[in-house]
Amino acid sequence: MVTHGSGAPAHSDPVLFLADGRIVDEMRQPTAEPVLERMKRFDVFRVTADDSGGPAP
């Protein structure tokens, strides 16, 4: 399953986080809150890269 939400992955084990088609992190026994917190870090990187004029990581 692929999703951008934090609720559905909380029912999975493990959760793999992808960036540009590559596995960048893994979470075992996830709950919605830690999944959401990890996903927020992707937004920080995207905004930082977009603001600099370069491509998002």
FIGUMAR-844665 format. One line per field, with one value per residue: residue number from 0; residue in one letter; x, y negated, z negated of N, C-alpha, C in turn. Coordinates in steps of 0.1 Angstrom, whole numbers, plus 2048, in hexadecimal, padded with zeros to 3 digits. Each point is the difference from the previous one (the first is absolute). Example, Ala and Ser with C-alpha at 12.3 -4.5 7.8 and 13.67 -1.06 7.14 Angstrom:
<atoms>
k = c(0; 1)
r = c(a; s)
n.X = c(884; 7FC)
n.Y = c(839; 7F5)
n.Z = c(7B2; 807)
ca.X = c(7F7; 809)
ca.Y = c(7F4; 7F5)
ca.Z = c(800; 800)
c.X = c(809; 7F8)
c.Y = c(7F4; 7F5)
c.Z = c(800; 7F8)
</atoms>
This chain:
<atoms>
k = c(0; 1; 2; 3; 4; 5; 6; 7; 8; 9; 10; 11; 12; 13; 14; 15; 16; 17; 18; 19; 20; 21; 22; 23; 24; 25; 26; 27; 28; 29; 30; 31; 32; 33; 34; 35; 36; 37; 38; 39; 40; 41; 42; 43; 44; 45; 46; 47; 48; 49; 50; 51; 52; 53; 54; 55; 56)
r = c(m; v; t; h; g; s; g; a; p; a; h; s; d; p; v; l; f; l; a; d; g; r; i; v; d; e; m; r; q; p; t; a; e; p; v; l; e; r; m; k; r; f; d; v; f; r; v; t; a; d; d; s; g; g; p; a; p)
n.X = c(808; 7FC; 804; 7F9; 7F7; 7FD; 7F3; 7FF; 80C; 7F8; 7FA; 80C; 807; 80B; 803; 800; 809; 7FA; 80B; 7FA; 7F6; 806; 803; 7FB; 7F5; 7FF; 7F3; 803; 7F5; 7FD; 7FF; 7F4; 802; 807; 7F7; 7F7; 806; 802; 7F3; 7FF; 80A; 7F8; 7F6; 807; 805; 7F3; 7FB; 80A; 7FF; 7F3; 802; 809; 7F5; 805; 803; 7F4; 805)
n.Y = c(80C; 7F6; 7F8; 7F5; 808; 7FD; 801; 802; 7F9; 7FA; 806; 7FB; 80A; 7FB; 7F4; 7FF; 7F7; 7FA; 7FD; 7FB; 808; 7FB; 80B; 7F7; 807; 806; 803; 807; 807; 7FA; 7F4; 7FB; 7FD; 80A; 806; 7F9; 802; 80C; 800; 7FA; 809; 807; 7FA; 801; 80C; 802; 7F9; 805; 80B; 7FF; 7FB; 809; 804; 809; 80C; 805; 804)
n.Z = c(800; 807; 7F7; 800; 7FB; 7F4; 803; 80D; 801; 7F8; 80A; 804; 804; 804; 7FC; 80E; 7FE; 80B; 807; 80A; 7FC; 7F6; 7FA; 7F8; 7FC; 7F4; 7FD; 7F5; 800; 80B; 7FB; 801; 7F3; 7FD; 807; 7FB; 7F4; 804; 804; 7F5; 7FC; 807; 7FA; 7F6; 804; 803; 7F6; 7F9; 807; 7FF; 7F4; 801; 806; 7F7; 805; 7FD; 7F4)
ca.X = c(7F8; 807; 7F7; 806; 7F9; 807; 7F7; 801; 80C; 800; 7FB; 809; 80D; 805; 7FD; 80C; 7FF; 807; 803; 805; 800; 809; 7FC; 808; 7FE; 7F7; 7FB; 7FA; 7F5; 7FD; 7F3; 7FE; 807; 80E; 800; 7FD; 80C; 80A; 7FC; 802; 80E; 800; 7FB; 80B; 80A; 7FA; 7FF; 80E; 806; 7F8; 803; 80D; 7FF; 804; 7F6; 7FD; 807)
ca.Y = c(7F4; 7F3; 7F6; 7F4; 7FE; 806; 80A; 80E; 807; 804; 80D; 808; 803; 7F3; 7F5; 7FB; 7F3; 7FF; 7F3; 801; 80E; 807; 801; 7F7; 803; 80B; 7FF; 80C; 7FE; 7F2; 7FA; 7F4; 7F4; 801; 800; 7F2; 7F8; 804; 7FB; 7F1; 7FD; 800; 7F3; 7F7; 801; 7FC; 7F2; 7FA; 802; 7F8; 7F2; 7FD; 7FF; 80D; 80A; 805; 80D)
ca.Z = c(800; 800; 7FB; 7FB; 7F3; 7F4; 7F9; 805; 7FD; 7F2; 800; 808; 7FA; 7FD; 809; 807; 806; 80D; 805; 80E; 803; 7F8; 7F2; 7F8; 7F2; 7FD; 7F3; 7FC; 7F6; 800; 7FD; 809; 7FC; 804; 80E; 804; 7FD; 80A; 80D; 800; 804; 80F; 804; 7FC; 80B; 80D; 7FF; 800; 80D; 809; 7FD; 805; 80E; 805; 7FF; 7F2; 7FE)
c.X = c(809; 7F6; 808; 7FA; 808; 7F8; 802; 80D; 801; 7FB; 809; 80D; 809; 7FB; 80D; 7FE; 808; 802; 807; 802; 80A; 7FC; 80A; 7FF; 7F7; 7FC; 7F9; 7F5; 7FC; 7F2; 7FE; 809; 80F; 801; 7FE; 80D; 80B; 7FD; 802; 80E; 802; 7FC; 80B; 80A; 7FB; 800; 80D; 805; 7F8; 804; 80E; 801; 804; 7F5; 7FE; 807; 7F6)
c.Y = c(7F4; 7F5; 7F3; 7FD; 807; 80A; 80E; 807; 805; 80E; 80A; 803; 806; 7F5; 7FC; 7F2; 7FF; 7F2; 802; 80F; 809; 801; 7F7; 802; 80B; 7FF; 80D; 7FD; 7F1; 7FD; 7F3; 7F4; 801; 800; 7F2; 7F7; 803; 7FA; 7F0; 7FC; 800; 7F2; 7F5; 800; 7FB; 7F1; 7FA; 801; 7F7; 7F1; 7FD; 800; 80E; 80A; 805; 80E; 80B)
c.Z = c(800; 7FC; 7FB; 7F2; 7F5; 7F9; 805; 7FD; 7F1; 7FE; 807; 7F8; 80A; 80A; 806; 805; 80C; 803; 80E; 803; 7F8; 7F1; 7F8; 7F1; 7FE; 7F2; 7FD; 7F5; 800; 7FA; 808; 7FD; 805; 810; 805; 7FD; 80A; 80D; 800; 804; 80F; 805; 7FD; 80B; 80D; 800; 801; 80E; 80A; 7FE; 806; 810; 807; 7FF; 7F2; 800; 801)
</atoms>
